[in-house]
Amino acid sequence: MVRERKRSFSCQCFFLLTAKYCWLLTMQKTEAQEHAHSIRLEGDIILGGLFPVHSRGDRGVPCGDLKKEKGIHRLEAMLYAIDQINKDPDLLPNVTLGARVLDTCSRDTYALEQSLTFVQALIEKDASDVRCANGDPPIFAKPDKIVGVIGAAASSVSIMVANILRLFKIPQISYASTAPELSDNTRYDFFSRVVPPDSYQAQAMLDIVTDMGWNFVSTLASEGNYGESGVDAFIQISRESGGVCIAQSLKIPREPKPGEFDKIIQRLLETTNARAVIMFANEDDIRRVLEAAKRMNQTGHFLWVGSDSWGSKIAPVVQQEEVAEGAVTILPKRASIYGFDRYFRSRSLANNRRNVWFAEFWEENFGCKLGSHGKRVGNLKKCTAYSSYMSTQANCNAIAAIKMKGDATVNDEE
């Protein structure tokens, strides 16, 4: 017991020292540089937001391509929910909600670095040894005090961030993290979520496999908490119920090497009777698996059963619809919010300057370029169009849950 307490104390000290060290490093960044990669809305109460605006980068680059559905779409849902709360005089009277939204780039270590922004106001700052070039003491902008964090999407990111937020007693509510271990209230006592854990969809996937009469299946998981925990839950439930055998269980490396996905398809083909593949993988890995299957002329061979990371997303199956045809995917029950659909359709470059990534989304969505300062390269047409998206209810649920905690915060301050 004494050893466990010492280990816990040492761990907390490590996180605190790491946070303070990183804060001293980030002090050197200018405010303009910092805000160029985040969204900041002024308010009496500030909520943090973590969204995978970009995918994981390759070859040492932290951030990759823009993620329209998982990133921009969900981010705008949070901004919309905040707008709705601020417009309602009965929800938080005389109090305005603000936000500080960051990009996780779908990478847990990068997200941890970014999330230190949320705890800066709570870290004791000793800058006595820091001096400007002329010898004067520096003047630092007062960091926002974050009362709660919305996010993250990936379970591995939420787990990483939760470990530091709990040290400062900052509540965190995820809209998409489903790893079963996040249900451990002793380890993640300041974490909650508005989606069910993977054990529920693992049971649903087993029911589908059983009803289809498939008794010999393979599993495929992205390396990390989400993929591995999901597959483990499916294997455990299938063993307990009986009737379904696992042919082989494959894992997609966190940093896959060239040709890795072709090798995965080859290994899946080794068990010819196990055409059904249970997938707990992130959408980037799903897309690459389908690309490899198409490249190896295996269209129509595999029977894909995908988890909620696939769900109803378009991105994993674009230009490879034939190889994905017949796939059965899982998605938590949700409802469309008409107000958000109307809000998102009305977004334009002129009225949505608060979203620092919206111009990049505009270029990506319409395959065009915004003048000489656009991010896309090549001889592309000039951007002129409007966009339309479907809505996500989970973000609004997460905001509402934080709002309830915010009521208590306001009462405490009064």
PyMOL commands that set and color helices and strands:
alter all, ss='L'
color gray80, all
select helices_A, chain A and resi 2-26+31-35+68-87+108-122+155-168+180-183+198-212+225-241+260-270+283-295+315-317+321-324+338-345+358-366+371-373+394-413
alter helices_A, ss='H'
color red, helices_A
select strands_A, chain A and resi 38-41+45-51+54-56+63-66+97-103+146-150+172-174+191-193+216-222+245-252+276-280+303-306+328-329+368-369+381-382
alter strands_A, ss='S'
color yellow, strands_A
deselect
rebuild
show_as cartoon
